[in-house]
Amino acid sequence: DKKHVELDPEQIKQSGKSVRSGSTSRILEVSVSHLSTYIQMATESIFGSVQKCPTILRQALKMLWQRVSAKFPHEDIPYIAVTGFIFLRFFVPAILSPKLFALRDEHADQKTERTLKLTAKIIQTMGNLQIQPDAKEQFMSPMAAVLQGGVPDIRTFVTHLVDIEDD
């Protein structure tokens, strides 16, 4: 599915796409819809991967969870410690460079790379338990509803991921 997305109005203007295919607001609306679908597909895959995760990795993440929880028992920090590890090292790199993870036969073209980059940014923001995009990237604000809906699922995912018996 090669539906390219762009949320940054400046990028749309620079590409000249708004002149060729209608208003910038229409392009943004379509992009938000497509990107939301891609985020949903990615998160469903991530959330469904708990049982596929190697036991040794789940045990290591559980140990990380336990140690961080002991120091910060009533905060989001244990979740962020686990997601910071697994999202930054596995999920986001696989989204950004699917060929390197044998998910594609060839590297993505420039427009697809941009779509993957926006998808990865939202997934990482969600993994950081943020319900709003960073202030420095206001163009990502249309994705706030996706973030708000996904953050509770991230917590559930981490809870299931670290719920494993010790050897």
C-alpha positions, 0 to 999 in steps of 0.5 A: 500500500503506497499511500504517501502521507505528509503532515507538515504544511511547509513540506506540502508547499515545498513539494508543490503537491497542494497546487497539483492535488487540491488544498493543503487542508485536504492533503492533511486530512487524507494524510491523517487518515492514512497515517492513523491506519498505518499506526493502527496496523503497526500497533496491532502487530506490536501488541500481538507480539508478546507471545512471540518475544523471546523468553530471555528478552521478556525476562530481562525486561521484567528485571528492568521493570522490577528494578526501576519500579523499586526506585520509582514505584508510583510513576510511569518510569517503569513503563518508559524504561521498558518501552524506551528499550524495546521501541528504540532498539526494535520497533522503531528501527524496523519501521524506519528501515524495513529492509534491514529487518527482512520486512521488504526486499528493497529500500523504500523510496523517498516518499515512502521513507517520509511516511515511515518516518512519521509512523515511527515518530508517532509510535515512539511518542506513544511508547514514551507515554506522551498523549501530545506530540512534541511542541517543536513539531506542532504539525504532528498535533492532528495525531493527538487522538491516536496518541491518546487512544494508544497510550493505555494500550502501551501500558497494557502491552508492557504489563503483559510483556513483563508478566512472565515466570522467572526460571 
